[in-house]
Amino acid sequence: MHTNDWLQLALFIGLLALITKPIGIYLTKVLDPHGKTWLDPLIRPFEKITYRLMGVDASKEHGWKGYTVAMLVFSAVGVLFTYTILRLQNILPLNPQGLPGLSPALAFNTAVSFTTNTNWQSYGGESTMSYFSQMVALAIHNFTSAAVGISIAAALVRGISRHSATTLGNFWVDLIRTTYYLLLPLCLVFAVFLVSQGTIQNFKAYDTATLIEAIPETPAVAATGDTPAVAAVPTVTTQTIVQGPMASQAAIKMLGTNGGGYTNANAAQPFENPTPLSNFMQMLSIFAIGSGLTWYLGKSTKNQAHGWSIWTAMMILFTTGVLACWWAEAHGNPIHQALGIASGDGNMEGKEVRFGIFNSSLFATITTAASCGAVNSMHDSFTAIGGLVPLFMIELGEVVIGGVGAGLYGMLVFVVLAVFIAGLMVGRTPEYLGKKIQAFDVKMSMLALLVLTASILGFTAWAAVSTWGQAGLNNAGPHGFSEILYAYSSATGNNGSAFAGLTANPADGDPHYNVTLAIAMLIGRFLMIIPIMALAGSMVKKKISPPSAGTFPVSGTTFTVLLLGTVILVGALNFLPALALGPIVEHFLMLKGQLF
């Protein structure tokens, strides 16, 4: 844990704080249908044409039910659109490698994954997806799924900030303005930056390089006793080098907190993430919009201190996670050290040398705190506690910055519960920004959290005792259990990263993991959004009561501490027994030097 690493952490948090207000100001203009931005002269004509082509009346707002139905219909069409492309990939253009169409289960899993902003990948991108599929089926969803998340957050914020009203905005207007004015311009600039760092952007067929030294053939070994036969491995003389439009997809996968890699190695692949500077900027871009949304909340509710208090709570949880993961990885694995690896080298298994332990730990915490899922190291190779941190970040509810939009509306659920708990403690009807929190509001908030818990633990339990669930594991014992728990946590939390030892798309075509993970993604996205939109519909109708001496303040140290306690106690303790069976017991076995 070197001084340089501490400086990088301070620089990251400092720059994030610095850009939060400017991004928040711009978001305020974008999410206002009548807001004026400096891009209006260029984009406004396209915006109007889009409304006309879609038959959208931009002046008409939706109630919570109409807004939700529009979002669900749009998402359903997106799943069908993507599924069709992936199944027919072999006859569609821009497929120089002649890659076949995907199987029904894998196409369904992938279509749901990108529609829900999860980007779970049961495949290797460079060996499975054509350029057409990467750009039209997947990259488009990276824009639209991010825009949907921001739109839902905006609707909830309007529900909180408006009073004695019935509408929450127009879904189609929010979707289009977020895409046109925010995501497309930011990604254009960021993609150009990535190209300047060495990220590739082309339509070339894959290159083939001749190896300087051929990898010799491994002879076949006959079966003897309990030892099975081992097939011969042919001599390898060439290597295929992936090409394609990577920079454009890398830009939106980070800014939109999507995370799906163009290649199987994701941000550990040098073509996707070439330099330490590109690595730092990719990490900053993951948090950028989600951080700006906290300022947008404060501006919209006319209580900027409230927005900054939520931001502070997020940063405390994030910093704690980074330090824990960094500490665990820097101390390394005593089993490795017993084999001669110096303790000062830490745990470098599964990490890129050009990033090292700190940047790998920082990236892992950021990507799971933000519901992004991109990786620059293999989480499956982390130590038990190092791997516990990204898993715990997901199970907090993806509210530590969280996915663009999704993190804010997830955290606002905890805010409602925190205010309710505060009201119970002082014996008053709880109020949030002048609005009384009633039974319906608490029920919707708890429902949004309980569906996540039920999905994660339910699917994990099923897979852990099933033949198909155990068949996909690469490890036995508690680490194998952690692989399953991480998979369903990631899917339900719409994160998309994985303990990569799990094989979710086996060679025998067993569809159980692909199908159950897809269902978990749908639950984590839409069965959380629906009660949150019902909460927004309830809040927007309420009248505002003037503050009194007994009103609980929603800013300052007391509120921040209460919010932190609510997130940890309500959001995470449901998973403590499962964590005890996985990474916690694995940690103690590691200290004893026990393998499994």
VEXDREN-2710 file (C-alpha; in Angstrom, 1 decimal):
% VEXDREN-2710
k/r/px/py/pz
1/MET/0.0/0.0/0.0
2/HIS/2.2/2.7/-1.4
3/THR/2.1/6.5/-1.3
4/ASN/1.5/6.6/-5.0
5/ASP/-1.6/4.5/-4.6
6/TRP/-3.0/6.8/-1.9
7/LEU/-2.5/9.7/-4.2
8/GLN/-4.4/8.0/-7.0
9/LEU/-7.3/7.3/-4.7
10/ALA/-7.3/10.9/-3.5
11/LEU/-7.1/12.1/-7.1
12/PHE/-10.0/9.9/-8.1
13/ILE/-12.3/11.1/-5.4
14/GLY/-11.2/14.7/-5.8
15/LEU/-11.9/14.7/-9.5
16/LEU/-15.2/13.0/-9.0
17/ALA/-16.3/15.6/-6.6
18/LEU/-15.1/18.3/-9.0
19/ILE/-17.1/17.1/-11.9
20/THR/-20.3/16.3/-10.0
21/LYS/-21.8/19.8/-10.1
22/PRO/-21.1/20.5/-13.8
23/ILE/-22.6/17.2/-14.8
24/GLY/-25.5/17.8/-12.5
25/ILE/-26.2/21.2/-14.0
26/TYR/-26.2/19.7/-17.5
27/LEU/-28.4/16.9/-16.4
28/THR/-30.9/19.4/-15.0
29/LYS/-31.1/21.0/-18.5
30/VAL/-31.3/17.7/-20.3
31/LEU/-34.1/16.3/-18.1
32/ASP/-36.2/19.4/-18.4
33/PRO/-38.2/19.1/-21.6
34/HIS/-37.8/22.8/-22.1
35/GLY/-34.2/23.0/-21.0
36/LYS/-31.7/24.8/-23.2
37/THR/-28.3/23.3/-23.8
38/TRP/-25.4/24.5/-26.0
39/LEU/-26.1/21.5/-28.3
40/ASP/-29.7/22.7/-29.1
41/PRO/-28.8/24.3/-32.5
42/LEU/-27.4/20.9/-33.7
43/ILE/-29.6/18.4/-32.0
44/ARG/-33.0/20.0/-31.5
45/PRO/-34.1/19.5/-35.1
46/PHE/-33.3/15.7/-34.8
47/GLU/-35.2/15.6/-31.5
48/LYS/-38.3/17.1/-33.1
49/ILE/-38.1/14.8/-36.1
50/THR/-37.8/11.8/-33.8
51/TYR/-40.9/12.8/-31.9
52/ARG/-42.8/13.2/-35.2
53/LEU/-41.6/9.8/-36.5
54/MET/-42.6/8.1/-33.3
55/GLY/-45.9/9.9/-33.0
56/VAL/-45.0/11.3/-29.6
57/ASP/-46.7/14.4/-28.2
58/ALA/-43.8/15.9/-26.3
59/SER/-46.1/18.2/-24.3
60/LYS/-48.2/15.4/-22.8
61/GLU/-46.9/13.9/-19.6
62/HIS/-47.6/10.4/-18.1
63/GLY/-48.9/9.4/-14.7
64/TRP/-46.8/6.7/-13.0
65/LYS/-48.8/3.8/-14.7
66/GLY/-48.5/5.3/-18.2
67/TYR/-44.8/6.0/-17.7
68/THR/-44.2/2.5/-16.5
69/VAL/-46.1/0.8/-19.3
70/ALA/-44.2/2.8/-21.9
71/MET/-40.9/1.7/-20.3
72/LEU/-42.0/-1.9/-20.2
73/VAL/-43.2/-1.9/-23.8
74/PHE/-40.0/-0.3/-25.0
75/SER/-37.9/-2.8/-23.1
76/ALA/-39.9/-5.8/-24.4
77/VAL/-39.5/-4.7/-28.0
78/GLY/-35.8/-4.3/-27.3
79/VAL/-35.5/-7.9/-26.1
80/LEU/-37.3/-9.2/-29.2
81/PHE/-35.2/-7.0/-31.5
82/THR/-31.9/-8.2/-30.1
83/TYR/-32.9/-11.8/-29.8
84/THR/-33.8/-11.8/-33.5
85/ILE/-30.5/-10.3/-34.6
86/LEU/-28.5/-12.8/-32.5
87/ARG/-30.3/-15.8/-33.8
88/LEU/-29.9/-14.6/-37.4
89/GLN/-26.3/-13.3/-37.0
90/ASN/-25.0/-15.8/-39.6
91/ILE/-27.0/-14.3/-42.5
92/LEU/-26.7/-10.6/-41.5
93/PRO/-23.9/-8.3/-42.8
94/LEU/-20.6/-7.2/-41.1
95/ASN/-19.6/-10.8/-40.2
96/PRO/-16.2/-11.2/-41.7
97/GLN/-15.4/-14.2/-39.5
98/GLY/-18.5/-16.1/-40.5
99/LEU/-19.7/-16.5/-36.9
100/PRO/-22.9/-18.6/-36.5
101/GLY/-26.1/-17.5/-34.9
102/LEU/-26.5/-18.0/-31.2
103/SER/-28.4/-20.8/-29.6
104/PRO/-31.9/-20.0/-28.3
105/ALA/-30.9/-20.0/-24.6
106/LEU/-27.8/-17.9/-25.1
107/ALA/-29.6/-15.4/-27.4
108/PHE/-32.4/-15.0/-24.8
109/ASN/-29.9/-14.6/-22.0
110/THR/-27.9/-12.0/-24.0
111/ALA/-31.0/-10.1/-25.2
112/VAL/-32.3/-9.8/-21.6
113/SER/-28.8/-8.9/-20.3
114/PHE/-28.3/-5.9/-22.5
115/THR/-31.9/-4.7/-22.3
116/THR/-31.7/-4.6/-18.5
117/ASN/-28.3/-2.8/-18.5
118/THR/-26.7/-5.9/-16.9
119/ASN/-24.4/-7.0/-19.8
120/TRP/-23.8/-10.4/-18.2
121/GLN/-21.9/-12.4/-20.9
122/SER/-22.1/-16.2/-21.1
123/TYR/-19.8/-16.0/-24.1
124/GLY/-16.5/-14.7/-25.4
125/GLY/-17.3/-11.6/-27.4
126/GLU/-14.5/-11.9/-30.0
127/SER/-15.4/-15.5/-30.8
128/THR/-19.2/-15.2/-30.7
129/MET/-20.4/-11.8/-31.9
130/SER/-20.2/-10.3/-35.4
131/TYR/-19.5/-6.6/-35.9
132/PHE/-23.2/-6.1/-36.7
133/SER/-24.3/-7.8/-33.5
134/GLN/-21.8/-5.9/-31.5
135/MET/-22.9/-2.5/-32.9
136/VAL/-26.6/-2.9/-33.7
137/ALA/-27.8/-5.5/-31.1
138/LEU/-25.6/-4.7/-28.2
139/ALA/-24.1/-1.2/-28.4
140/ILE/-27.5/0.3/-29.1
141/HIS/-28.8/-1.3/-25.9
142/ASN/-25.9/0.2/-24.0
143/PHE/-27.4/3.6/-24.9
144/THR/-31.1/2.9/-24.4
145/SER/-30.8/0.8/-21.2
146/ALA/-28.7/3.6/-19.6
147/ALA/-31.2/6.2/-20.8
148/VAL/-34.1/4.1/-19.3
149/GLY/-32.3/4.1/-15.9
150/ILE/-31.8/7.8/-16.0
151/SER/-35.4/8.4/-17.0
152/ILE/-36.8/6.3/-14.1
153/ALA/-34.5/8.3/-11.7
154/ALA/-35.8/11.5/-13.1
155/ALA/-39.4/10.4/-12.8
156/LEU/-38.9/9.5/-9.1
157/VAL/-37.1/12.8/-8.4
158/ARG/-40.1/14.6/-10.0
159/GLY/-42.4/12.6/-7.8
160/ILE/-40.5/13.8/-4.7
161/SER/-40.0/17.4/-5.8
162/ARG/-43.6/18.1/-7.2
163/HIS/-46.6/18.2/-5.0
164/SER/-50.4/18.0/-5.5
165/ALA/-49.8/16.7/-9.0
166/THR/-50.5/13.5/-11.0
167/THR/-47.8/13.3/-13.7
168/LEU/-44.1/12.4/-13.7
169/GLY/-43.0/13.5/-17.1
170/ASN/-43.0/11.9/-20.6
171/PHE/-41.0/8.7/-20.8
172/TRP/-40.3/9.1/-24.5
173/VAL/-39.1/12.6/-24.1
174/ASP/-36.8/11.6/-21.2
175/LEU/-35.5/8.7/-23.2
176/ILE/-34.8/10.7/-26.4
177/ARG/-33.3/13.7/-24.7
178/THR/-31.0/11.6/-22.5
179/THR/-29.7/9.7/-25.5
180/TYR/-29.3/12.7/-27.8
181/TYR/-28.1/15.4/-25.5
182/LEU/-26.1/13.4/-22.9
183/LEU/-25.0/9.9/-23.9
184/LEU/-24.2/10.3/-27.6
185/PRO/-22.1/13.5/-27.2
186/LEU/-20.2/12.2/-24.2
187/CYS/-19.5/8.9/-25.8
188/LEU/-18.3/10.6/-29.0
189/VAL/-15.7/12.6/-27.1
190/PHE/-14.7/9.7/-24.9
191/ALA/-14.3/7.3/-27.8
192/VAL/-12.0/9.7/-29.5
193/PHE/-9.9/9.9/-26.3
194/LEU/-9.7/6.1/-26.1
195/VAL/-8.6/5.9/-29.7
196/SER/-5.8/8.4/-28.8
197/GLN/-4.7/6.0/-26.1
198/GLY/-4.5/3.0/-28.5
199/THR/-8.0/1.5/-28.3
200/ILE/-8.8/0.1/-31.8
201/GLN/-11.8/1.2/-34.0
202/ASN/-12.0/-0.5/-37.3
203/PHE/-13.9/-3.0/-39.5
204/LYS/-11.0/-5.2/-40.5
205/ALA/-11.2/-8.9/-40.5
206/TYR/-9.3/-10.5/-37.6
207/ASP/-5.5/-10.7/-38.1
208/THR/-3.4/-13.8/-37.8
209/ALA/0.1/-13.7/-36.4
210/THR/2.7/-16.5/-36.7
211/LEU/4.2/-17.4/-33.4
212/ILE/8.0/-16.9/-33.1
213/GLU/8.1/-20.2/-31.2
214/ALA/5.4/-22.8/-31.9
215/ILE/3.8/-24.4/-28.9
216/PRO/4.7/-28.1/-29.2
217/GLU/2.1/-30.8/-29.3
218/THR/1.4/-32.4/-26.0
219/PRO/1.3/-36.2/-26.4
220/ALA/-1.7/-38.2/-25.4
221/VAL/-1.6/-40.0/-22.1
222/ALA/-3.3/-43.3/-21.7
223/ALA/-5.6/-44.0/-18.8
224/THR/-4.0/-45.8/-15.9
225/GLY/-5.9/-46.9/-12.8
226/ASP/-7.9/-44.0/-11.5
227/THR/-6.2/-41.5/-13.9
228/PRO/-8.3/-40.7/-16.9
229/ALA/-6.9/-40.5/-20.4
230/VAL/-5.7/-37.1/-21.6
231/ALA/-6.1/-36.2/-25.2
232/ALA/-3.2/-34.8/-27.2
233/VAL/-3.1/-31.0/-27.8
234/PRO/-2.1/-30.1/-31.3
235/THR/0.9/-27.9/-32.1
236/VAL/-0.1/-24.1/-32.1
237/THR/1.8/-22.0/-34.7
238/THR/-0.5/-19.0/-35.1
239/GLN/-2.5/-16.6/-33.0
240/THR/-5.7/-14.8/-34.0
241/ILE/-5.8/-11.1/-33.1
242/VAL/-9.2/-9.6/-32.7
243/GLN/-10.2/-6.4/-34.6
244/GLY/-13.3/-4.3/-34.8
245/PRO/-15.1/-1.2/-33.5
246/MET/-14.0/-1.4/-29.9
247/ALA/-13.5/2.3/-28.8
248/SER/-17.1/3.2/-29.5
249/GLN/-18.4/0.3/-27.4
250/ALA/-15.9/0.8/-24.6
251/ALA/-17.0/4.4/-24.3
252/ILE/-20.7/3.7/-23.7
253/LYS/-20.1/0.5/-21.7
254/MET/-18.4/2.7/-19.1
255/LEU/-20.4/5.9/-19.2
256/GLY/-23.7/4.0/-19.3
257/THR/-22.5/1.6/-16.6
258/ASN/-23.2/-1.3/-18.9
259/GLY/-19.9/-3.1/-18.6
260/GLY/-20.1/-5.7/-21.4
261/GLY/-16.7/-6.2/-23.0
262/TYR/-16.1/-6.4/-26.7
263/THR/-13.6/-9.1/-25.9
264/ASN/-13.8/-11.9/-23.3
265/ALA/-11.1/-10.3/-21.2
266/ASN/-13.0/-7.0/-21.1
267/ALA/-11.0/-4.0/-19.8
268/ALA/-8.0/-6.2/-19.1
269/GLN/-7.5/-6.6/-22.9
270/PRO/-4.9/-4.1/-24.2
271/PHE/-7.0/-3.2/-27.2
272/GLU/-9.9/-2.1/-25.0
273/ASN/-7.9/-0.5/-22.2
274/PRO/-4.3/0.2/-23.4
275/THR/-2.7/2.5/-20.8
276/PRO/-2.9/3.6/-17.1
277/LEU/-4.4/6.9/-18.2
278/SER/-7.2/5.1/-20.2
279/ASN/-7.7/2.9/-17.1
280/PHE/-8.1/5.9/-14.8
281/MET/-10.5/7.7/-17.2
282/GLN/-12.6/4.6/-17.6
283/MET/-12.9/4.3/-13.9
284/LEU/-13.9/8.0/-13.6
285/SER/-16.4/7.7/-16.4
286/ILE/-18.2/4.8/-14.6
287/PHE/-19.0/7.1/-11.7
288/ALA/-19.5/10.4/-13.6
289/ILE/-23.2/10.4/-14.5
290/GLY/-24.3/8.6/-11.3
291/SER/-22.5/11.2/-9.2
292/GLY/-24.0/14.1/-11.2
293/LEU/-27.5/12.7/-10.5
294/THR/-27.1/13.4/-6.8
295/TRP/-26.6/17.1/-7.6
296/TYR/-29.6/16.9/-9.9
297/LEU/-31.6/15.6/-7.0
298/GLY/-30.5/18.4/-4.7
299/LYS/-31.3/21.0/-7.4
300/SER/-34.7/19.6/-8.2
301/THR/-35.8/19.3/-4.5
302/LYS/-34.3/22.8/-3.7
303/ASN/-32.2/21.2/-1.0
304/GLN/-28.6/20.9/-2.3
305/ALA/-27.4/19.8/1.1
306/HIS/-29.6/16.7/0.8
307/GLY/-28.0/15.8/-2.5
308/TRP/-24.5/16.2/-1.1
309/SER/-25.4/14.2/2.0
310/ILE/-26.4/11.2/-0.2
311/TRP/-23.2/11.6/-2.2
312/THR/-21.2/11.6/1.0
313/ALA/-22.9/8.4/2.2
314/MET/-22.1/6.8/-1.1
315/MET/-18.5/7.9/-0.9
316/ILE/-18.0/6.5/2.6
317/LEU/-19.3/3.1/1.6
318/PHE/-17.2/3.2/-1.6
319/THR/-14.0/4.2/0.2
320/THR/-14.4/1.6/2.9
321/GLY/-14.9/-1.0/0.1
322/VAL/-11.8/0.1/-1.7
323/LEU/-9.6/0.0/1.4
324/ALA/-10.8/-3.4/2.4
325/CYS/-10.3/-4.9/-1.1
326/TRP/-6.9/-3.2/-1.5
327/TRP/-5.7/-4.4/1.9
328/ALA/-6.7/-8.0/1.2
329/GLU/-5.0/-8.1/-2.2
330/ALA/-1.9/-6.3/-1.0
331/HIS/-1.4/-8.8/1.8
332/GLY/-1.8/-11.7/-0.6
333/ASN/-2.5/-15.3/-0.1
334/PRO/-0.5/-17.2/2.5
335/ILE/-0.9/-20.5/0.5
336/HIS/1.0/-18.8/-2.4
337/GLN/3.5/-17.4/0.0
338/ALA/4.2/-20.9/1.4
339/LEU/5.2/-21.8/-2.2
340/GLY/7.8/-19.1/-2.3
341/ILE/6.0/-15.9/-3.5
342/ALA/7.1/-12.9/-1.5
343/SER/4.5/-11.5/0.7
344/GLY/5.4/-8.0/-0.5
345/ASP/4.2/-8.9/-4.0
346/GLY/0.6/-9.3/-2.8
347/ASN/-1.9/-11.4/-4.8
348/MET/-1.1/-10.7/-8.4
349/GLU/-3.1/-13.8/-9.7
350/GLY/-5.5/-12.7/-12.3
351/LYS/-4.3/-9.2/-12.6
352/GLU/-2.6/-7.2/-15.3
353/VAL/1.0/-6.2/-14.4
354/ARG/0.4/-2.8/-16.1
355/PHE/-2.4/-2.0/-13.6
356/GLY/-1.1/-3.8/-10.5
357/ILE/-2.9/-4.5/-7.2
358/PHE/-4.2/-1.1/-6.3
359/ASN/-5.7/-0.2/-9.7
360/SER/-7.2/-3.7/-9.9
361/SER/-8.8/-3.4/-6.5
362/LEU/-10.0/0.1/-7.2
363/PHE/-11.5/-0.9/-10.6
364/ALA/-13.2/-4.0/-9.0
365/THR/-14.8/-1.8/-6.3
366/ILE/-15.9/0.9/-8.7
367/THR/-17.4/-1.5/-11.2
368/THR/-19.5/-3.3/-8.6
369/ALA/-20.4/-0.2/-6.7
370/ALA/-21.7/1.3/-9.9
371/SER/-23.5/-1.7/-11.4
372/CYS/-21.2/-1.5/-14.3
373/GLY/-19.6/-5.0/-14.4
374/ALA/-16.6/-4.2/-16.6
375/VAL/-13.4/-5.7/-15.2
376/ASN/-9.7/-5.1/-15.6
377/SER/-8.8/-8.2/-13.5
378/MET/-10.4/-11.5/-12.7
379/HIS/-12.5/-11.3/-9.5
380/ASP/-12.4/-15.2/-9.3
381/SER/-8.7/-14.9/-8.6
382/PHE/-9.0/-12.4/-5.7
383/THR/-8.4/-13.5/-2.1
384/ALA/-11.5/-14.4/-0.1
385/ILE/-11.9/-10.9/1.4
386/GLY/-10.9/-9.2/-1.8
387/GLY/-13.6/-11.1/-3.6
388/LEU/-16.1/-10.4/-0.8
389/VAL/-15.9/-6.7/-1.4
390/PRO/-17.3/-6.6/-5.0
391/LEU/-19.9/-9.2/-4.0
392/PHE/-20.9/-7.1/-1.0
393/MET/-21.1/-3.9/-3.1
394/ILE/-23.6/-5.6/-5.4
395/GLU/-25.6/-7.0/-2.5
396/LEU/-25.9/-3.5/-0.9
397/GLY/-28.5/-3.0/-3.7
398/GLU/-26.1/-1.3/-6.2
399/VAL/-26.7/2.0/-4.5
400/VAL/-23.1/3.1/-4.0
401/ILE/-23.3/5.5/-7.0
402/GLY/-24.9/2.5/-8.8
403/GLY/-26.0/2.2/-12.4
404/VAL/-26.8/5.5/-14.1
405/GLY/-30.2/6.3/-12.7
406/ALA/-30.6/3.0/-11.0
407/GLY/-28.2/3.9/-8.3
408/LEU/-30.1/7.0/-7.4
409/TYR/-33.5/5.5/-7.4
410/GLY/-32.2/2.6/-5.4
411/MET/-30.6/4.9/-2.8
412/LEU/-33.8/7.0/-2.6
413/VAL/-35.7/3.8/-1.5
414/PHE/-33.2/3.6/1.4
415/VAL/-33.8/7.3/2.1
416/VAL/-37.5/6.7/2.5
417/LEU/-36.8/3.8/4.9
418/ALA/-34.3/5.8/6.8
419/VAL/-36.8/8.7/7.3
420/PHE/-39.5/6.2/8.3
421/ILE/-37.1/4.6/10.9
422/ALA/-36.3/8.1/12.2
423/GLY/-40.0/8.9/12.6
424/LEU/-40.5/5.8/14.6
425/MET/-37.6/6.6/16.9
426/VAL/-39.0/10.1/17.8
427/GLY/-42.7/9.0/17.8
428/ARG/-43.8/11.3/14.9
429/THR/-45.3/10.7/11.5
430/PRO/-42.2/10.5/9.3
431/GLU/-41.7/13.2/6.7
432/TYR/-39.4/13.4/3.7
433/LEU/-38.9/16.9/2.3
434/GLY/-42.3/18.0/3.7
435/LYS/-44.2/15.0/2.5
436/LYS/-45.6/12.4/5.0
437/ILE/-44.3/8.9/4.5
438/GLN/-47.3/6.6/4.8
439/ALA/-47.8/2.8/4.9
440/PHE/-48.1/2.5/1.1
441/ASP/-44.7/4.2/0.6
442/VAL/-42.9/1.9/3.0
443/LYS/-44.6/-1.2/1.5
444/MET/-43.4/-0.2/-2.0
445/SER/-39.9/0.5/-0.7
446/MET/-39.6/-2.8/1.1
447/LEU/-41.1/-4.6/-1.9
448/ALA/-38.4/-3.2/-4.2
449/LEU/-35.7/-4.5/-1.8
450/LEU/-37.3/-7.9/-1.0
451/VAL/-37.7/-9.0/-4.6
452/LEU/-33.9/-8.6/-5.0
453/THR/-33.2/-10.7/-1.9
454/ALA/-35.6/-13.4/-2.9
455/SER/-34.2/-13.6/-6.4
456/ILE/-30.5/-13.8/-5.3
457/LEU/-30.9/-16.3/-2.4
458/GLY/-33.6/-18.3/-4.1
459/PHE/-31.7/-18.9/-7.4
460/THR/-28.5/-19.5/-5.5
461/ALA/-30.0/-22.1/-3.3
462/TRP/-31.6/-23.9/-6.3
463/ALA/-28.3/-23.9/-8.3
464/ALA/-26.2/-25.0/-5.2
465/VAL/-28.2/-28.2/-4.8
466/SER/-28.8/-29.0/-8.4
467/THR/-26.8/-31.2/-10.7
468/TRP/-26.8/-28.5/-13.4
469/GLY/-25.7/-25.8/-10.9
470/GLN/-22.7/-27.8/-9.6
471/ALA/-21.7/-28.9/-13.1
472/GLY/-20.9/-25.3/-14.1
473/LEU/-18.4/-24.8/-11.2
474/ASN/-14.7/-24.6/-11.6
475/ASN/-14.0/-24.8/-7.9
476/ALA/-15.2/-26.9/-5.0
477/GLY/-16.0/-25.9/-1.5
478/PRO/-16.9/-22.4/-0.3
479/HIS/-15.3/-20.8/-3.4
480/GLY/-17.5/-22.8/-5.7
481/PHE/-20.5/-21.6/-3.6
482/SER/-19.3/-18.0/-3.9
483/GLU/-19.2/-18.4/-7.7
484/ILE/-22.9/-19.3/-7.7
485/LEU/-23.8/-16.6/-5.2
486/TYR/-21.9/-14.0/-7.2
487/ALA/-23.5/-15.0/-10.5
488/TYR/-27.1/-14.5/-9.2
489/SER/-26.1/-11.4/-7.2
490/SER/-24.6/-9.9/-10.3
491/ALA/-27.6/-10.9/-12.5
492/THR/-30.3/-9.6/-10.1
493/GLY/-28.2/-6.5/-9.3
494/ASN/-27.9/-5.9/-13.0
495/ASN/-24.1/-5.7/-12.6
496/GLY/-22.8/-8.3/-15.1
497/SER/-19.4/-9.1/-13.6
498/ALA/-18.7/-12.6/-12.5
499/PHE/-16.5/-15.0/-10.7
500/ALA/-15.3/-16.2/-14.0
501/GLY/-14.7/-19.8/-12.9
502/LEU/-18.5/-20.4/-13.3
503/THR/-19.4/-21.8/-16.8
504/ALA/-22.9/-20.5/-17.5
505/ASN/-23.0/-21.6/-21.1
506/PRO/-21.6/-25.2/-21.1
507/ALA/-20.5/-27.1/-24.2
508/ASP/-23.4/-29.6/-23.8
509/GLY/-25.9/-26.7/-24.2
510/ASP/-27.6/-27.1/-20.8
511/PRO/-29.8/-24.0/-20.7
512/HIS/-30.4/-23.8/-16.9
513/TYR/-27.9/-21.1/-16.1
514/ASN/-28.7/-19.0/-19.2
515/VAL/-32.4/-19.1/-18.5
516/THR/-32.3/-18.6/-14.7
517/LEU/-29.8/-15.8/-14.9
518/ALA/-32.0/-14.1/-17.5
519/ILE/-35.0/-14.4/-15.3
520/ALA/-33.0/-13.0/-12.4
521/MET/-32.0/-10.0/-14.6
522/LEU/-35.6/-9.3/-15.4
523/ILE/-36.6/-9.5/-11.7
524/GLY/-33.7/-7.2/-10.7
525/ARG/-34.6/-4.6/-13.3
526/PHE/-38.4/-4.5/-13.7
527/LEU/-39.7/-5.9/-10.4
528/MET/-37.7/-3.2/-8.7
529/ILE/-38.7/-0.4/-11.0
530/ILE/-42.5/-1.1/-10.8
531/PRO/-42.8/-0.5/-7.0
532/ILE/-40.5/2.4/-7.3
533/MET/-42.7/4.0/-9.9
534/ALA/-45.7/3.3/-7.7
535/LEU/-43.8/5.1/-4.9
536/ALA/-43.2/8.1/-7.3
537/GLY/-46.9/8.1/-8.1
538/SER/-47.8/8.2/-4.4
539/MET/-45.3/10.9/-3.6
540/VAL/-46.2/13.3/-6.4
541/LYS/-49.8/13.5/-5.1
542/LYS/-48.9/14.5/-1.6
543/LYS/-49.1/18.0/-0.2
544/ILE/-46.1/19.7/1.4
545/SER/-46.3/20.4/5.1
546/PRO/-44.2/23.3/6.5
547/PRO/-41.2/22.1/8.5
548/SER/-41.5/22.1/12.3
549/ALA/-39.2/21.6/15.3
550/GLY/-39.9/17.8/15.1
551/THR/-39.0/17.5/11.4
552/PHE/-36.1/15.2/10.8
553/PRO/-33.5/16.9/8.6
554/VAL/-32.4/15.0/5.5
555/SER/-28.9/16.5/5.4
556/GLY/-26.0/16.7/7.7
557/THR/-24.0/14.1/9.7
558/THR/-27.0/12.6/11.6
559/PHE/-28.9/11.9/8.4
560/THR/-25.8/10.5/6.6
561/VAL/-25.1/8.1/9.5
562/LEU/-28.7/7.0/9.6
563/LEU/-28.7/6.4/5.9
564/LEU/-25.5/4.4/6.1
565/GLY/-26.9/2.3/8.9
566/THR/-30.1/1.6/6.9
567/VAL/-28.2/0.6/3.8
568/ILE/-26.0/-1.8/5.7
569/LEU/-28.6/-3.3/8.1
570/VAL/-31.6/-3.5/5.7
571/GLY/-29.7/-3.9/2.4
572/ALA/-26.9/-6.3/3.3
573/LEU/-27.6/-8.3/6.5
574/ASN/-30.0/-10.5/4.5
575/PHE/-27.0/-12.0/2.8
576/LEU/-24.8/-12.5/5.9
577/PRO/-25.6/-16.3/6.2
578/ALA/-24.8/-16.8/2.6
579/LEU/-21.6/-14.8/2.8
580/ALA/-20.6/-16.9/5.8
581/LEU/-20.9/-20.0/3.8
582/GLY/-18.8/-18.6/0.9
583/PRO/-16.0/-16.0/1.2
584/ILE/-16.0/-15.7/5.0
585/VAL/-15.3/-19.4/5.7
586/GLU/-13.0/-19.4/2.6
587/HIS/-10.9/-16.7/4.3
588/PHE/-10.3/-18.7/7.4
589/LEU/-9.5/-21.9/5.4
590/MET/-7.0/-19.8/3.5
591/LEU/-5.3/-18.7/6.7
592/LYS/-5.0/-22.3/7.7
593/GLY/-3.5/-23.2/4.3
594/GLN/-6.3/-25.5/3.5
595/LEU/-7.1/-26.2/-0.2
596/PHE/-10.5/-27.5/-1.5
END
